[in-house]
Amino acid sequence: MTDPIKTRREGGILEVTLDRPKANAIDLATSRIMGEVFADFRDDPELRVAIITGGGEKFFCPGWDLKAAADGDAVDGNYGVGGFGGLQELRGMNKPVIAAVNGICCGGGLELALSADIILAADHASFALPEIRSGTVADAASIKLPKRIPYHIAMEMLLTGRWLDAEEAHRWGFVNQIHSGGDLLEKAWDMARMLESGPPLVYAAIKEVVRDAEDSKFQDAMSRITQRQLESVDKLYSSEDQLEGARAFAEGRDPVWKGR
């Protein structure tokens, strides 16, 4: 049995590959490993950006491993830290995550991609929420997708299980960029390197503000920011990096971010 999760680390970038032939489906053991990998990424001060992708050229991830479920792998079992796939319920994930969707992305696999901050897709990728056809609910997608794309398109996907190709997914706005399959991972690394060079404390503040404001009234969210009630915002406003940003601008040079 080979390790279902492969990682590659270069500088401040971590590439995480879900590699469970034939389809990269996720069982309980794999979900727990993914949670540990992403929790370690979150907690490692040297790591700045993560990429999540699938092994092979056909599948990103079809979600839950139904064969494992049929053998007793409980659907409502312990998915590990971070919930299913290690990302969608991981608290305090204040670093950018890029999903490089290299093929079929459906069910829990689409929910995994939606847990990333940026989604790049291969031109042959396809997307669906087919849970309706197996008599269950795409729970995380039912929460997330209507907030990401037009309500009626999200509901059509949820209620019918129909498939979208990469072009349509891009048109509705939940895919940022489309690339050829051969170029996808390289483009993901290009974006990761760009993000790696940016200010980590600002990224953390952005992600916490976005999460906090999701279900808040505008003025309530602004008050929490200005009163420095959000940990990442308070840390940013007291940081060396904020002073460095101002000094670099005044001196006409590129800032050197230290994350403190």
Solvent accessible surface area in square Angstrom, and as a share of the most:
residue,aa,sasa,rsa
1,M,237,1.06
2,T,102,0.59
3,D,83,0.43
4,P,22,0.14
5,I,9,0.04
6,K,95,0.40
7,T,76,0.44
8,R,109,0.40
9,R,126,0.46
10,E,71,0.32
11,G,60,0.58
12,G,5,0.05
13,I,1,0.00
14,L,14,0.07
15,E,16,0.07
16,V,0,0.00
17,T,21,0.12
18,L,3,0.01
19,D,33,0.17
20,R,58,0.21
21,P,110,0.69
22,K,194,0.82
23,A,27,0.21
24,N,4,0.02
25,A,16,0.12
26,I,0,0.00
27,D,23,0.12
28,L,18,0.09
29,A,58,0.45
30,T,2,0.01
31,S,0,0.00
32,R,93,0.34
33,I,57,0.29
34,M,0,0.00
35,G,0,0.00
36,E,104,0.46
37,V,28,0.16
38,F,0,0.00
39,A,13,0.10
40,D,96,0.50
41,F,0,0.00
42,R,65,0.24
43,D,92,0.48
44,D,33,0.17
45,P,112,0.70
46,E,118,0.53
47,L,7,0.03
48,R,54,0.20
49,V,0,0.00
50,A,0,0.00
51,I,0,0.00
52,I,0,0.00
53,T,7,0.04
54,G,7,0.07
55,G,15,0.14
56,G,61,0.59
57,E,149,0.67
58,K,131,0.55
59,F,38,0.16
60,F,3,0.01
61,C,0,0.00
62,P,34,0.22
63,G,0,0.00
64,W,39,0.14
65,D,18,0.09
66,L,125,0.62
67,K,169,0.72
68,A,20,0.16
69,A,28,0.21
70,A,89,0.69
71,D,129,0.67
72,G,63,0.61
73,D,31,0.16
74,A,47,0.36
75,V,91,0.52
76,D,128,0.66
77,G,23,0.22
78,N,99,0.51
79,Y,51,0.19
80,G,22,0.21
81,V,73,0.42
82,G,7,0.06
83,G,10,0.09
84,F,17,0.07
85,G,0,0.00
86,G,0,0.00
87,L,10,0.05
88,Q,41,0.18
89,E,117,0.53
90,L,14,0.07
91,R,206,0.75
92,G,38,0.36
93,M,12,0.05
94,N,31,0.16
95,K,34,0.14
96,P,12,0.07
97,V,1,0.01
98,I,0,0.00
99,A,0,0.00
100,A,0,0.00
101,V,0,0.00
102,N,15,0.08
103,G,0,0.00
104,I,42,0.21
105,C,0,0.00
106,C,11,0.07
107,G,4,0.03
108,G,8,0.08
109,G,0,0.00
110,L,0,0.00
111,E,9,0.04
112,L,2,0.01
113,A,0,0.00
114,L,1,0.01
115,S,25,0.16
116,A,9,0.07
117,D,67,0.35
118,I,35,0.18
119,I,8,0.04
120,L,0,0.00
121,A,0,0.00
122,A,0,0.00
123,D,84,0.44
124,H,93,0.42
125,A,2,0.01
126,S,25,0.16
127,F,0,0.00
128,A,0,0.00
129,L,1,0.01
130,P,36,0.23
131,E,27,0.12
132,I,81,0.41
133,R,154,0.56
134,S,78,0.50
135,G,74,0.71
136,T,78,0.45
137,V,99,0.57
138,A,6,0.04
139,D,87,0.45
140,A,13,0.10
141,A,0,0.00
142,S,43,0.28
143,I,113,0.57
144,K,36,0.15
145,L,0,0.00
146,P,36,0.23
147,K,109,0.46
148,R,109,0.40
149,I,10,0.05
150,P,64,0.40
151,Y,121,0.46
152,H,143,0.64
153,I,25,0.13
154,A,0,0.00
155,M,54,0.24
156,E,64,0.29
157,M,0,0.00
158,L,24,0.12
159,L,112,0.55
160,T,69,0.40
161,G,0,0.00
162,R,69,0.25
163,W,106,0.37
164,L,2,0.01
165,D,82,0.42
166,A,1,0.01
167,E,112,0.50
168,E,25,0.11
169,A,0,0.00
170,H,81,0.36
171,R,156,0.57
172,W,76,0.27
173,G,52,0.50
174,F,10,0.04
175,V,3,0.02
176,N,78,0.40
177,Q,67,0.30
178,I,44,0.22
179,H,35,0.16
180,S,50,0.32
181,G,37,0.36
182,G,78,0.75
183,D,63,0.33
184,L,4,0.02
185,L,64,0.32
186,E,109,0.49
187,K,79,0.33
188,A,0,0.00
189,W,7,0.03
190,D,68,0.35
191,M,30,0.13
192,A,0,0.00
193,R,100,0.36
194,M,119,0.53
195,L,23,0.12
196,E,47,0.21
197,S,79,0.51
198,G,10,0.10
199,P,27,0.17
200,P,25,0.16
201,L,14,0.07
202,V,50,0.28
203,Y,36,0.14
204,A,17,0.13
205,A,7,0.05
206,I,92,0.47
207,K,33,0.14
208,E,31,0.14
209,V,37,0.21
210,V,96,0.55
211,R,106,0.39
212,D,44,0.23
213,A,35,0.27
214,E,105,0.47
215,D,124,0.64
216,S,38,0.25
217,K,157,0.66
218,F,154,0.64
219,Q,118,0.53
220,D,71,0.37
221,A,8,0.06
222,M,69,0.31
223,S,35,0.23
224,R,63,0.23
225,I,28,0.14
226,T,93,0.54
227,Q,115,0.51
228,R,95,0.35
229,Q,110,0.49
230,L,14,0.07
231,E,143,0.64
232,S,12,0.07
233,V,4,0.02
234,D,57,0.30
235,K,112,0.48
236,L,17,0.09
237,Y,91,0.34
238,S,81,0.52
239,S,11,0.07
240,E,88,0.39
241,D,3,0.01
242,Q,79,0.35
243,L,102,0.51
244,E,28,0.13
245,G,22,0.22
246,A,65,0.50
247,R,133,0.49
248,A,2,0.01
249,F,179,0.74
250,A,86,0.67
251,E,110,0.49
252,G,72,0.69
253,R,97,0.35
254,D,122,0.63
255,P,47,0.30
256,V,94,0.54
257,W,57,0.20
258,K,105,0.45
259,G,23,0.22
260,R,135,0.49
